[in-house]
Amino acid sequence: MATVGKVIKCKAAVAWEANKPLVIEEIEVDVPHANEIRMKIIATGLCHTDLYHLFEGKHKDGFPVVLGHEGAGIVESVGPGVTEFQPGDKVIPLFVSQCGECRFCQSPKTNQCLEGWSSGGHETMSSLETRFTCRGQKVLQFTGTSTFSQYTVVNQIAVAKIDPSAPLDTVCLLGCGVCTGFGAAVNTAKVEPGSTCAVFGLGAVGLAAVMGCHSAGAKRIIAVDLNPDKFEKAKVFGATDFVNPNDHSEPISQVLSKMTNGGVDFSLECVGNVGVMRNALESCVQGWGVSVVVGWTDLHDVATRPIQLIGGRTWKGSYFGGFKGKHDVPQMVKAYLDKKVKLDEFITHRMPLESVNDAIDLMKNGKCIRTILSLE
């Protein structure tokens, strides 16, 4: 390619500061350094975690930044030391690294990795090292990926090579939301055949959790959301019952307990709200109920009465659905191509990158499941 070895100027949506609209800018994308890959992003989803950083987390050192972490693209060039990838490969950048060598990567108990952006940039949601500049200043790369840019540079330990026949404007959803929800049910909760489940929150992550529960053989899947418009969509993914907490005067945990003879076997919180996390835990049956925290937040403490846990419930968290990205994301792409996992049904809107602020408004107002932004 003519761009190899040169700085690329391209279009990106830059968040200059918190609580402000993104601005379409021309940015400079440096050449890939050692062990890095520069890729052309074809499409990206808009995830609630992007909004969390912009409107809730708002860490002062986390701006300016190019958001986006649910993308898919094509390798443009590689830096020294990269042998696994070559120009033209279809890839999904990963916000969860897999170096393959640290003690976390060596363990089957976790999908976390001691390398990558999160080793030093948890609060800012990015590493201080970046390959982006704009208007003469450094621009951060959100979660090490930044898929709201036509080109980005990612360390090879955070890139998954996928089937060349995969449609990038659909499988990009596997870069975050769908894997996060589906894996939370299958890998983290380990939902069992014949079980009863409750999923709190019916955004893309929650619907993917519903799909995961259904795939694992759950007999009854109760979808919980304040927006009844989402209930029909939840049916598509396998939900059997629907509960709107606003329709009840008693706590949702009591409602679910009465519906299920004492509580559900598994519950998944897919909102990112500490109050909902407590409700999800207390909706589980005592003795063996398992509740999984899936929704991302780091603003408030979460609490419950000790008896809830002493009584035998298990409370655990899930990060990217427990998937080891470089190994497992290509398998999820294959599952989609084999029609074992739904993706198209999550997509409610498609827009160009220039409409990113419209996409943000849709998500803020609960008017979409997933919007795909095209960067071509």
Contacts in CASP RR format, 6 or more apart in sequence:
PFRMAT RR
TARGET T0000
AUTHOR 0000-0000-0000
METHOD contacts of the structure
MODEL  1
MATVGKVIKCKAAVAWEANKPLVIEEIEVDVPHANEIRMKIIATGLCHTD
LYHLFEGKHKDGFPVVLGHEGAGIVESVGPGVTEFQPGDKVIPLFVSQCG
ECRFCQSPKTNQCLEGWSSGGHETMSSLETRFTCRGQKVLQFTGTSTFSQ
YTVVNQIAVAKIDPSAPLDTVCLLGCGVCTGFGAAVNTAKVEPGSTCAVF
GLGAVGLAAVMGCHSAGAKRIIAVDLNPDKFEKAKVFGATDFVNPNDHSE
PISQVLSKMTNGGVDFSLECVGNVGVMRNALESCVQGWGVSVVVGWTDLH
DVATRPIQLIGGRTWKGSYFGGFKGKHDVPQMVKAYLDKKVKLDEFITHR
MPLESVNDAIDLMKNGKCIRTILSLE
1 76 0 8 1.000
1 77 0 8 1.000
1 87 0 8 1.000
3 76 0 8 1.000
3 77 0 8 1.000
4 76 0 8 1.000
4 77 0 8 1.000
4 87 0 8 1.000
5 31 0 8 1.000
5 77 0 8 1.000
6 31 0 8 1.000
7 28 0 8 1.000
7 29 0 8 1.000
7 30 0 8 1.000
7 31 0 8 1.000
8 28 0 8 1.000
8 29 0 8 1.000
8 38 0 8 1.000
8 76 0 8 1.000
8 151 0 8 1.000
9 26 0 8 1.000
9 27 0 8 1.000
9 28 0 8 1.000
9 29 0 8 1.000
10 26 0 8 1.000
10 27 0 8 1.000
10 29 0 8 1.000
10 149 0 8 1.000
10 150 0 8 1.000
10 151 0 8 1.000
11 24 0 8 1.000
11 25 0 8 1.000
11 26 0 8 1.000
11 27 0 8 1.000
11 149 0 8 1.000
11 150 0 8 1.000
11 353 0 8 1.000
11 375 0 8 1.000
12 24 0 8 1.000
12 25 0 8 1.000
12 26 0 8 1.000
12 27 0 8 1.000
12 66 0 8 1.000
12 132 0 8 1.000
12 134 0 8 1.000
12 139 0 8 1.000
12 146 0 8 1.000
12 148 0 8 1.000
12 149 0 8 1.000
12 150 0 8 1.000
13 22 0 8 1.000
13 23 0 8 1.000
13 24 0 8 1.000
13 25 0 8 1.000
13 66 0 8 1.000
13 67 0 8 1.000
13 148 0 8 1.000
13 149 0 8 1.000
13 353 0 8 1.000
13 356 0 8 1.000
14 22 0 8 1.000
14 23 0 8 1.000
14 24 0 8 1.000
14 25 0 8 1.000
14 27 0 8 1.000
14 64 0 8 1.000
14 65 0 8 1.000
14 66 0 8 1.000
14 134 0 8 1.000
14 139 0 8 1.000
15 22 0 8 1.000
15 23 0 8 1.000
15 53 0 8 1.000
15 54 0 8 1.000
15 63 0 8 1.000
15 64 0 8 1.000
15 65 0 8 1.000
15 66 0 8 1.000
15 67 0 8 1.000
16 23 0 8 1.000
16 63 0 8 1.000
16 64 0 8 1.000
17 63 0 8 1.000
17 64 0 8 1.000
18 54 0 8 1.000
18 55 0 8 1.000
18 57 0 8 1.000
18 58 0 8 1.000
18 63 0 8 1.000
19 54 0 8 1.000
19 55 0 8 1.000
19 58 0 8 1.000
21 357 0 8 1.000
21 360 0 8 1.000
22 67 0 8 1.000
22 148 0 8 1.000
22 356 0 8 1.000
22 357 0 8 1.000
22 360 0 8 1.000
24 353 0 8 1.000
24 354 0 8 1.000
24 356 0 8 1.000
25 134 0 8 1.000
25 135 0 8 1.000
26 134 0 8 1.000
27 66 0 8 1.000
27 132 0 8 1.000
27 133 0 8 1.000
27 134 0 8 1.000
27 139 0 8 1.000
27 149 0 8 1.000
28 132 0 8 1.000
28 133 0 8 1.000
28 134 0 8 1.000
29 38 0 8 1.000
29 131 0 8 1.000
29 132 0 8 1.000
29 149 0 8 1.000
29 151 0 8 1.000
29 152 0 8 1.000
29 153 0 8 1.000
30 131 0 8 1.000
30 132 0 8 1.000
30 133 0 8 1.000
30 153 0 8 1.000
31 38 0 8 1.000
31 77 0 8 1.000
31 79 0 8 1.000
32 38 0 8 1.000
32 77 0 8 1.000
32 78 0 8 1.000
32 79 0 8 1.000
32 82 0 8 1.000
32 131 0 8 1.000
32 153 0 8 1.000
33 79 0 8 1.000
33 80 0 8 1.000
33 131 0 8 1.000
33 153 0 8 1.000
34 79 0 8 1.000
34 80 0 8 1.000
34 81 0 8 1.000
35 79 0 8 1.000
35 80 0 8 1.000
35 81 0 8 1.000
35 82 0 8 1.000
35 155 0 8 1.000
35 156 0 8 1.000
35 157 0 8 1.000
36 78 0 8 1.000
36 79 0 8 1.000
36 82 0 8 1.000
36 131 0 8 1.000
36 153 0 8 1.000
36 154 0 8 1.000
36 155 0 8 1.000
36 156 0 8 1.000
37 75 0 8 1.000
37 77 0 8 1.000
37 78 0 8 1.000
37 79 0 8 1.000
37 82 0 8 1.000
37 85 0 8 1.000
37 91 0 8 1.000
37 153 0 8 1.000
37 154 0 8 1.000
37 155 0 8 1.000
37 156 0 8 1.000
37 159 0 8 1.000
38 75 0 8 1.000
38 76 0 8 1.000
38 77 0 8 1.000
38 78 0 8 1.000
38 79 0 8 1.000
38 131 0 8 1.000
38 151 0 8 1.000
38 152 0 8 1.000
38 153 0 8 1.000
39 73 0 8 1.000
39 74 0 8 1.000
39 75 0 8 1.000
39 76 0 8 1.000
39 91 0 8 1.000
39 93 0 8 1.000
39 151 0 8 1.000
39 152 0 8 1.000
39 153 0 8 1.000
39 154 0 8 1.000
39 159 0 8 1.000
40 73 0 8 1.000
40 74 0 8 1.000
40 76 0 8 1.000
40 150 0 8 1.000
40 151 0 8 1.000
41 71 0 8 1.000
41 72 0 8 1.000
41 73 0 8 1.000
41 147 0 8 1.000
41 149 0 8 1.000
41 150 0 8 1.000
41 151 0 8 1.000
41 152 0 8 1.000
41 375 0 8 1.000
42 72 0 8 1.000
42 73 0 8 1.000
42 74 0 8 1.000
42 168 0 8 1.000
42 169 0 8 1.000
42 172 0 8 1.000
42 374 0 8 1.000
42 375 0 8 1.000
42 376 0 8 1.000
43 71 0 8 1.000
43 72 0 8 1.000
43 73 0 8 1.000
43 168 0 8 1.000
43 169 0 8 1.000
43 170 0 8 1.000
43 172 0 8 1.000
43 372 0 8 1.000
43 373 0 8 1.000
43 374 0 8 1.000
43 375 0 8 1.000
43 376 0 8 1.000
44 68 0 8 1.000
44 70 0 8 1.000
44 71 0 8 1.000
44 72 0 8 1.000
44 147 0 8 1.000
44 148 0 8 1.000
44 172 0 8 1.000
44 372 0 8 1.000
44 373 0 8 1.000
44 375 0 8 1.000
45 68 0 8 1.000
45 70 0 8 1.000
45 71 0 8 1.000
45 147 0 8 1.000
45 172 0 8 1.000
45 173 0 8 1.000
45 176 0 8 1.000
45 370 0 8 1.000
45 371 0 8 1.000
45 372 0 8 1.000
45 373 0 8 1.000
46 68 0 8 1.000
46 70 0 8 1.000
46 356 0 8 1.000
46 359 0 8 1.000
46 360 0 8 1.000
46 363 0 8 1.000
46 370 0 8 1.000
46 371 0 8 1.000
46 373 0 8 1.000
47 68 0 8 1.000
47 69 0 8 1.000
47 70 0 8 1.000
47 176 0 8 1.000
47 177 0 8 1.000
47 204 0 8 1.000
48 203 0 8 1.000
48 205 0 8 1.000
48 296 0 8 1.000
48 363 0 8 1.000
49 69 0 8 1.000
49 143 0 8 1.000
49 176 0 8 1.000
49 296 0 8 1.000
50 67 0 8 1.000
50 68 0 8 1.000
50 69 0 8 1.000
50 142 0 8 1.000
50 148 0 8 1.000
50 360 0 8 1.000
51 360 0 8 1.000
51 363 0 8 1.000
51 364 0 8 1.000
52 296 0 8 1.000
52 297 0 8 1.000
53 59 0 8 1.000
53 62 0 8 1.000
53 65 0 8 1.000
53 67 0 8 1.000
53 125 0 8 1.000
53 142 0 8 1.000
54 67 0 8 1.000
54 360 0 8 1.000
55 364 0 8 1.000
56 297 0 8 1.000
56 299 0 8 1.000
57 298 0 8 1.000
57 299 0 8 1.000
59 123 0 8 1.000
59 124 0 8 1.000
59 125 0 8 1.000
61 123 0 8 1.000
61 124 0 8 1.000
62 124 0 8 1.000
62 125 0 8 1.000
62 126 0 8 1.000
62 140 0 8 1.000
63 140 0 8 1.000
64 134 0 8 1.000
64 137 0 8 1.000
64 139 0 8 1.000
64 140 0 8 1.000
65 125 0 8 1.000
65 126 0 8 1.000
65 139 0 8 1.000
65 140 0 8 1.000
65 141 0 8 1.000
65 142 0 8 1.000
65 146 0 8 1.000
66 132 0 8 1.000
66 139 0 8 1.000
66 140 0 8 1.000
66 141 0 8 1.000
66 142 0 8 1.000
66 146 0 8 1.000
66 148 0 8 1.000
66 149 0 8 1.000
66 152 0 8 1.000
67 142 0 8 1.000
67 146 0 8 1.000
67 148 0 8 1.000
68 142 0 8 1.000
68 143 0 8 1.000
68 145 0 8 1.000
68 146 0 8 1.000
68 147 0 8 1.000
68 148 0 8 1.000
69 93 0 8 1.000
69 95 0 8 1.000
69 142 0 8 1.000
69 143 0 8 1.000
69 144 0 8 1.000
69 145 0 8 1.000
69 146 0 8 1.000
69 147 0 8 1.000
69 175 0 8 1.000
69 176 0 8 1.000
70 147 0 8 1.000
70 172 0 8 1.000
70 173 0 8 1.000
70 175 0 8 1.000
70 176 0 8 1.000
70 177 0 8 1.000
71 92 0 8 1.000
71 93 0 8 1.000
71 145 0 8 1.000
71 147 0 8 1.000
71 168 0 8 1.000
71 172 0 8 1.000
71 175 0 8 1.000
72 90 0 8 1.000
72 91 0 8 1.000
72 92 0 8 1.000
72 162 0 8 1.000
72 166 0 8 1.000
72 168 0 8 1.000
72 169 0 8 1.000
72 171 0 8 1.000
72 172 0 8 1.000
72 175 0 8 1.000
73 90 0 8 1.000
73 91 0 8 1.000
73 92 0 8 1.000
73 93 0 8 1.000
73 168 0 8 1.000
73 172 0 8 1.000
74 88 0 8 1.000
74 89 0 8 1.000
74 90 0 8 1.000
74 91 0 8 1.000
74 168 0 8 1.000
75 85 0 8 1.000
75 86 0 8 1.000
75 87 0 8 1.000
75 88 0 8 1.000
75 89 0 8 1.000
75 91 0 8 1.000
76 87 0 8 1.000
76 88 0 8 1.000
76 151 0 8 1.000
77 87 0 8 1.000
78 85 0 8 1.000
78 86 0 8 1.000
78 87 0 8 1.000
78 156 0 8 1.000
82 156 0 8 1.000
84 156 0 8 1.000
84 161 0 8 1.000
85 91 0 8 1.000
85 156 0 8 1.000
85 159 0 8 1.000
85 161 0 8 1.000
89 161 0 8 1.000
89 164 0 8 1.000
90 161 0 8 1.000
90 162 0 8 1.000
90 163 0 8 1.000
90 164 0 8 1.000
90 166 0 8 1.000
90 168 0 8 1.000
91 159 0 8 1.000
91 160 0 8 1.000
91 161 0 8 1.000
91 162 0 8 1.000
92 159 0 8 1.000
92 160 0 8 1.000
92 162 0 8 1.000
92 171 0 8 1.000
92 172 0 8 1.000
92 174 0 8 1.000
92 175 0 8 1.000
92 329 0 8 1.000
92 333 0 8 1.000
93 144 0 8 1.000
93 145 0 8 1.000
93 147 0 8 1.000
93 152 0 8 1.000
93 154 0 8 1.000
93 158 0 8 1.000
93 159 0 8 1.000
93 175 0 8 1.000
94 145 0 8 1.000
94 154 0 8 1.000
94 158 0 8 1.000
94 159 0 8 1.000
94 160 0 8 1.000
94 175 0 8 1.000
94 325 0 8 1.000
94 326 0 8 1.000
94 329 0 8 1.000
95 117 0 8 1.000
95 118 0 8 1.000
95 143 0 8 1.000
95 144 0 8 1.000
95 145 0 8 1.000
95 158 0 8 1.000
95 175 0 8 1.000
95 176 0 8 1.000
95 320 0 8 1.000
96 111 0 8 1.000
96 112 0 8 1.000
96 113 0 8 1.000
96 118 0 8 1.000
96 158 0 8 1.000
96 319 0 8 1.000
96 320 0 8 1.000
96 323 0 8 1.000
96 325 0 8 1.000
97 113 0 8 1.000
97 115 0 8 1.000
97 116 0 8 1.000
97 117 0 8 1.000
97 118 0 8 1.000
97 155 0 8 1.000
97 157 0 8 1.000
97 158 0 8 1.000
98 105 0 8 1.000
98 111 0 8 1.000
98 113 0 8 1.000
98 157 0 8 1.000
98 158 0 8 1.000
98 324 0 8 1.000
98 325 0 8 1.000
98 326 0 8 1.000
98 327 0 8 1.000
99 105 0 8 1.000
99 113 0 8 1.000
99 114 0 8 1.000
99 115 0 8 1.000
99 116 0 8 1.000
99 157 0 8 1.000
100 106 0 8 1.000
100 113 0 8 1.000
100 157 0 8 1.000
102 113 0 8 1.000
102 114 0 8 1.000
102 115 0 8 1.000
103 114 0 8 1.000
104 110 0 8 1.000
104 112 0 8 1.000
104 113 0 8 1.000
104 114 0 8 1.000
105 113 0 8 1.000
105 114 0 8 1.000
105 324 0 8 1.000
110 322 0 8 1.000
111 319 0 8 1.000
111 320 0 8 1.000
111 321 0 8 1.000
111 322 0 8 1.000
111 323 0 8 1.000
111 324 0 8 1.000
111 325 0 8 1.000
111 328 0 8 1.000
112 319 0 8 1.000
113 157 0 8 1.000
115 155 0 8 1.000
115 157 0 8 1.000
116 127 0 8 1.000
116 144 0 8 1.000
116 155 0 8 1.000
116 157 0 8 1.000
116 158 0 8 1.000
117 126 0 8 1.000
117 127 0 8 1.000
117 141 0 8 1.000
117 143 0 8 1.000
117 144 0 8 1.000
117 158 0 8 1.000
118 143 0 8 1.000
120 127 0 8 1.000
121 127 0 8 1.000
121 128 0 8 1.000
122 298 0 8 1.000
123 298 0 8 1.000
124 140 0 8 1.000
125 142 0 8 1.000
125 143 0 8 1.000
126 140 0 8 1.000
126 141 0 8 1.000
126 142 0 8 1.000
126 143 0 8 1.000
126 144 0 8 1.000
127 140 0 8 1.000
127 141 0 8 1.000
127 144 0 8 1.000
128 140 0 8 1.000
130 138 0 8 1.000
130 139 0 8 1.000
130 140 0 8 1.000
130 141 0 8 1.000
131 141 0 8 1.000
131 152 0 8 1.000
131 153 0 8 1.000
132 138 0 8 1.000
132 139 0 8 1.000
132 140 0 8 1.000
132 141 0 8 1.000
132 146 0 8 1.000
132 149 0 8 1.000
132 152 0 8 1.000
133 139 0 8 1.000
140 146 0 8 1.000
141 152 0 8 1.000
141 153 0 8 1.000
144 154 0 8 1.000
144 155 0 8 1.000
144 158 0 8 1.000
145 152 0 8 1.000
145 154 0 8 1.000
145 158 0 8 1.000
146 152 0 8 1.000
147 172 0 8 1.000
148 353 0 8 1.000
148 356 0 8 1.000
148 373 0 8 1.000
149 375 0 8 1.000
150 353 0 8 1.000
150 375 0 8 1.000
157 326 0 8 1.000
159 326 0 8 1.000
160 325 0 8 1.000
160 326 0 8 1.000
160 329 0 8 1.000
160 330 0 8 1.000
161 330 0 8 1.000
162 171 0 8 1.000
162 329 0 8 1.000
162 330 0 8 1.000
162 333 0 8 1.000
163 330 0 8 1.000
163 333 0 8 1.000
163 334 0 8 1.000
163 337 0 8 1.000
165 337 0 8 1.000
166 333 0 8 1.000
166 336 0 8 1.000
166 337 0 8 1.000
169 350 0 8 1.000
169 372 0 8 1.000
169 374 0 8 1.000
170 336 0 8 1.000
170 343 0 8 1.000
170 344 0 8 1.000
170 347 0 8 1.000
170 372 0 8 1.000
171 333 0 8 1.000
171 336 0 8 1.000
171 343 0 8 1.000
172 372 0 8 1.000
173 204 0 8 1.000
173 343 0 8 1.000
173 346 0 8 1.000
173 347 0 8 1.000
173 370 0 8 1.000
173 372 0 8 1.000
174 329 0 8 1.000
174 332 0 8 1.000
174 333 0 8 1.000
174 336 0 8 1.000
174 343 0 8 1.000
175 329 0 8 1.000
176 320 0 8 1.000
177 204 0 8 1.000
177 205 0 8 1.000
177 208 0 8 1.000
178 204 0 8 1.000
178 208 0 8 1.000
178 211 0 8 1.000
178 332 0 8 1.000
178 341 0 8 1.000
178 343 0 8 1.000
178 346 0 8 1.000
179 208 0 8 1.000
179 320 0 8 1.000
179 321 0 8 1.000
179 323 0 8 1.000
179 325 0 8 1.000
179 328 0 8 1.000
179 329 0 8 1.000
179 332 0 8 1.000
180 205 0 8 1.000
180 208 0 8 1.000
180 294 0 8 1.000
180 318 0 8 1.000
180 320 0 8 1.000
180 321 0 8 1.000
181 205 0 8 1.000
181 206 0 8 1.000
181 208 0 8 1.000
181 209 0 8 1.000
181 212 0 8 1.000
181 268 0 8 1.000
181 270 0 8 1.000
181 294 0 8 1.000
181 318 0 8 1.000
181 321 0 8 1.000
182 208 0 8 1.000
182 209 0 8 1.000
182 211 0 8 1.000
182 212 0 8 1.000
182 215 0 8 1.000
182 321 0 8 1.000
182 332 0 8 1.000
182 341 0 8 1.000
183 208 0 8 1.000
183 209 0 8 1.000
183 212 0 8 1.000
183 318 0 8 1.000
183 321 0 8 1.000
183 322 0 8 1.000
183 323 0 8 1.000
184 205 0 8 1.000
184 209 0 8 1.000
184 268 0 8 1.000
184 270 0 8 1.000
184 292 0 8 1.000
184 294 0 8 1.000
184 317 0 8 1.000
184 318 0 8 1.000
184 321 0 8 1.000
184 322 0 8 1.000
185 191 0 8 1.000
185 197 0 8 1.000
185 209 0 8 1.000
185 210 0 8 1.000
185 211 0 8 1.000
185 212 0 8 1.000
185 213 0 8 1.000
185 215 0 8 1.000
185 216 0 8 1.000
185 266 0 8 1.000
185 268 0 8 1.000
185 292 0 8 1.000
186 212 0 8 1.000
186 215 0 8 1.000
186 216 0 8 1.000
187 318 0 8 1.000
187 321 0 8 1.000
187 322 0 8 1.000
187 323 0 8 1.000
188 292 0 8 1.000
188 316 0 8 1.000
188 317 0 8 1.000
188 318 0 8 1.000
188 321 0 8 1.000
188 322 0 8 1.000
189 197 0 8 1.000
189 266 0 8 1.000
189 268 0 8 1.000
189 290 0 8 1.000
189 292 0 8 1.000
189 316 0 8 1.000
189 318 0 8 1.000
190 216 0 8 1.000
190 290 0 8 1.000
191 197 0 8 1.000
191 212 0 8 1.000
191 213 0 8 1.000
191 216 0 8 1.000
191 217 0 8 1.000
191 218 0 8 1.000
191 265 0 8 1.000
191 266 0 8 1.000
192 216 0 8 1.000
192 217 0 8 1.000
192 218 0 8 1.000
192 265 0 8 1.000
192 266 0 8 1.000
193 216 0 8 1.000
193 217 0 8 1.000
193 218 0 8 1.000
193 219 0 8 1.000
194 217 0 8 1.000
194 218 0 8 1.000
194 219 0 8 1.000
195 216 0 8 1.000
195 217 0 8 1.000
195 218 0 8 1.000
195 219 0 8 1.000
195 220 0 8 1.000
195 265 0 8 1.000
195 266 0 8 1.000
196 218 0 8 1.000
196 219 0 8 1.000
196 220 0 8 1.000
196 221 0 8 1.000
196 222 0 8 1.000
196 260 0 8 1.000
196 263 0 8 1.000
196 264 0 8 1.000
196 265 0 8 1.000
196 266 0 8 1.000
197 213 0 8 1.000
197 218 0 8 1.000
197 220 0 8 1.000
197 221 0 8 1.000
197 222 0 8 1.000
197 264 0 8 1.000
197 265 0 8 1.000
197 266 0 8 1.000
197 267 0 8 1.000
197 268 0 8 1.000
198 221 0 8 1.000
198 222 0 8 1.000
198 223 0 8 1.000
198 224 0 8 1.000
198 256 0 8 1.000
198 264 0 8 1.000
198 266 0 8 1.000
198 267 0 8 1.000
198 268 0 8 1.000
198 280 0 8 1.000
198 283 0 8 1.000
199 206 0 8 1.000
199 209 0 8 1.000
199 210 0 8 1.000
199 213 0 8 1.000
199 221 0 8 1.000
199 222 0 8 1.000
199 223 0 8 1.000
199 224 0 8 1.000
199 234 0 8 1.000
199 239 0 8 1.000
199 267 0 8 1.000
199 268 0 8 1.000
199 270 0 8 1.000
200 206 0 8 1.000
200 224 0 8 1.000
200 225 0 8 1.000
200 267 0 8 1.000
200 268 0 8 1.000
200 269 0 8 1.000
200 270 0 8 1.000
200 271 0 8 1.000
200 276 0 8 1.000
200 279 0 8 1.000
200 280 0 8 1.000
201 223 0 8 1.000
201 224 0 8 1.000
201 225 0 8 1.000
201 269 0 8 1.000
201 270 0 8 1.000
201 271 0 8 1.000
201 276 0 8 1.000
202 210 0 8 1.000
202 223 0 8 1.000
202 224 0 8 1.000
202 225 0 8 1.000
202 227 0 8 1.000
202 230 0 8 1.000
202 231 0 8 1.000
202 233 0 8 1.000
202 234 0 8 1.000
202 270 0 8 1.000
203 225 0 8 1.000
203 230 0 8 1.000
203 270 0 8 1.000
203 369 0 8 1.000
204 346 0 8 1.000
204 369 0 8 1.000
204 370 0 8 1.000
205 270 0 8 1.000
205 294 0 8 1.000
205 295 0 8 1.000
206 268 0 8 1.000
206 270 0 8 1.000
206 294 0 8 1.000
207 230 0 8 1.000
207 233 0 8 1.000
207 234 0 8 1.000
207 237 0 8 1.000
207 346 0 8 1.000
207 369 0 8 1.000
208 237 0 8 1.000
208 346 0 8 1.000
209 268 0 8 1.000
209 270 0 8 1.000
209 294 0 8 1.000
210 221 0 8 1.000
210 223 0 8 1.000
210 234 0 8 1.000
210 237 0 8 1.000
210 238 0 8 1.000
210 239 0 8 1.000
211 237 0 8 1.000
211 238 0 8 1.000
211 341 0 8 1.000
211 342 0 8 1.000
213 221 0 8 1.000
213 238 0 8 1.000
213 266 0 8 1.000
213 268 0 8 1.000
214 221 0 8 1.000
214 237 0 8 1.000
214 238 0 8 1.000
215 340 0 8 1.000
215 341 0 8 1.000
218 266 0 8 1.000
220 240 0 8 1.000
220 241 0 8 1.000
220 260 0 8 1.000
221 238 0 8 1.000
221 239 0 8 1.000
221 240 0 8 1.000
221 241 0 8 1.000
222 239 0 8 1.000
222 240 0 8 1.000
222 241 0 8 1.000
222 242 0 8 1.000
222 243 0 8 1.000
222 256 0 8 1.000
222 259 0 8 1.000
222 260 0 8 1.000
222 264 0 8 1.000
223 230 0 8 1.000
223 231 0 8 1.000
223 234 0 8 1.000
223 239 0 8 1.000
223 241 0 8 1.000
223 242 0 8 1.000
223 243 0 8 1.000
224 242 0 8 1.000
224 243 0 8 1.000
224 244 0 8 1.000
224 245 0 8 1.000
224 252 0 8 1.000
224 256 0 8 1.000
225 231 0 8 1.000
225 234 0 8 1.000
225 242 0 8 1.000
225 244 0 8 1.000
226 244 0 8 1.000
226 245 0 8 1.000
226 246 0 8 1.000
227 244 0 8 1.000
227 366 0 8 1.000
228 242 0 8 1.000
228 244 0 8 1.000
230 369 0 8 1.000
231 239 0 8 1.000
231 242 0 8 1.000
233 345 0 8 1.000
233 369 0 8 1.000
234 242 0 8 1.000
236 342 0 8 1.000
236 345 0 8 1.000
237 342 0 8 1.000
237 345 0 8 1.000
241 259 0 8 1.000
243 252 0 8 1.000
243 255 0 8 1.000
243 256 0 8 1.000
243 259 0 8 1.000
245 252 0 8 1.000
245 255 0 8 1.000
248 255 0 8 1.000
251 279 0 8 1.000
251 282 0 8 1.000
252 279 0 8 1.000
252 283 0 8 1.000
253 279 0 8 1.000
253 282 0 8 1.000
253 283 0 8 1.000
256 263 0 8 1.000
256 264 0 8 1.000
256 283 0 8 1.000
257 263 0 8 1.000
257 283 0 8 1.000
260 285 0 8 1.000
262 285 0 8 1.000
262 286 0 8 1.000
263 283 0 8 1.000
263 284 0 8 1.000
263 285 0 8 1.000
263 289 0 8 1.000
264 283 0 8 1.000
264 284 0 8 1.000
264 285 0 8 1.000
264 289 0 8 1.000
265 284 0 8 1.000
265 285 0 8 1.000
265 288 0 8 1.000
265 289 0 8 1.000
265 290 0 8 1.000
266 284 0 8 1.000
266 289 0 8 1.000
266 290 0 8 1.000
266 291 0 8 1.000
266 292 0 8 1.000
267 280 0 8 1.000
267 281 0 8 1.000
267 283 0 8 1.000
267 284 0 8 1.000
267 289 0 8 1.000
267 290 0 8 1.000
267 291 0 8 1.000
267 292 0 8 1.000
268 280 0 8 1.000
268 291 0 8 1.000
268 292 0 8 1.000
268 294 0 8 1.000
269 276 0 8 1.000
269 277 0 8 1.000
269 279 0 8 1.000
269 280 0 8 1.000
269 291 0 8 1.000
269 292 0 8 1.000
269 293 0 8 1.000
269 294 0 8 1.000
269 295 0 8 1.000
270 294 0 8 1.000
270 295 0 8 1.000
271 295 0 8 1.000
272 293 0 8 1.000
272 294 0 8 1.000
272 295 0 8 1.000
272 296 0 8 1.000
272 297 0 8 1.000
273 297 0 8 1.000
274 297 0 8 1.000
274 300 0 8 1.000
274 301 0 8 1.000
274 302 0 8 1.000
274 303 0 8 1.000
275 302 0 8 1.000
277 291 0 8 1.000
277 293 0 8 1.000
277 302 0 8 1.000
278 302 0 8 1.000
278 303 0 8 1.000
278 304 0 8 1.000
280 291 0 8 1.000
280 293 0 8 1.000
281 291 0 8 1.000
281 304 0 8 1.000
281 308 0 8 1.000
281 313 0 8 1.000
281 315 0 8 1.000
282 304 0 8 1.000
282 308 0 8 1.000
283 291 0 8 1.000
284 290 0 8 1.000
284 291 0 8 1.000
284 313 0 8 1.000
285 313 0 8 1.000
286 311 0 8 1.000
286 312 0 8 1.000
286 313 0 8 1.000
287 311 0 8 1.000
287 312 0 8 1.000
287 313 0 8 1.000
288 312 0 8 1.000
288 313 0 8 1.000
288 314 0 8 1.000
289 312 0 8 1.000
289 313 0 8 1.000
289 314 0 8 1.000
290 313 0 8 1.000
290 314 0 8 1.000
290 316 0 8 1.000
291 313 0 8 1.000
291 314 0 8 1.000
291 315 0 8 1.000
291 316 0 8 1.000
292 316 0 8 1.000
292 317 0 8 1.000
292 318 0 8 1.000
293 302 0 8 1.000
293 315 0 8 1.000
293 316 0 8 1.000
293 317 0 8 1.000
293 318 0 8 1.000
294 317 0 8 1.000
294 318 0 8 1.000
294 321 0 8 1.000
304 315 0 8 1.000
309 315 0 8 1.000
323 329 0 8 1.000
323 332 0 8 1.000
332 341 0 8 1.000
335 341 0 8 1.000
336 342 0 8 1.000
336 343 0 8 1.000
346 369 0 8 1.000
346 370 0 8 1.000
347 369 0 8 1.000
347 370 0 8 1.000
347 371 0 8 1.000
347 372 0 8 1.000
348 368 0 8 1.000
348 369 0 8 1.000
348 370 0 8 1.000
348 371 0 8 1.000
349 359 0 8 1.000
349 362 0 8 1.000
349 368 0 8 1.000
349 370 0 8 1.000
349 371 0 8 1.000
349 372 0 8 1.000
350 371 0 8 1.000
350 372 0 8 1.000
350 373 0 8 1.000
350 374 0 8 1.000
351 358 0 8 1.000
351 359 0 8 1.000
351 371 0 8 1.000
351 372 0 8 1.000
351 373 0 8 1.000
351 374 0 8 1.000
352 373 0 8 1.000
352 374 0 8 1.000
353 373 0 8 1.000
353 374 0 8 1.000
353 375 0 8 1.000
355 373 0 8 1.000
356 373 0 8 1.000
359 368 0 8 1.000
359 371 0 8 1.000
359 373 0 8 1.000
361 367 0 8 1.000
362 368 0 8 1.000
362 371 0 8 1.000
363 371 0 8 1.000
END
